[in-house]
Amino acid sequence: MNFSDYIAYVDESGDHSLTSINPQNPVFVLAFCIFEKRAYVETVVPLVQRLKFEFFGHDCVVLHSHEIRKAHVEFSILLNPMVRASFIERVNGIVRKIAEMAP
């Protein structure tokens, strides 16, 4: 069986209605990330997994932006401004590093 060398992640955010637009969130975003599988397994996964272990002690936490922004559940650690700044800096660094991998 042949498999692709790439993996794609797709997510949406915001208001997808065209008839009753939510004035609090009038934007709809559809985002894609396409990774070469080798780079994903060798670079992306270890970077994100290391972040999760360092901040949460395990890698089962799901990085949902809403919970991060609101410091809900596992992300209540982000109520500490120093922890929040460190976490955001690390996430930004991971995103920068991943973006530098793009062709």
Salt bridges, closest charged atoms under 4 A:
GLU36 OE1 - ARG38 NH2 3.19
GLU42 OE1 - ARG38 NH1 3.31
GLU54 OE1 - ARG90 NH1 2.46
GLU67 OE1 - HIS64 ND1 3.31
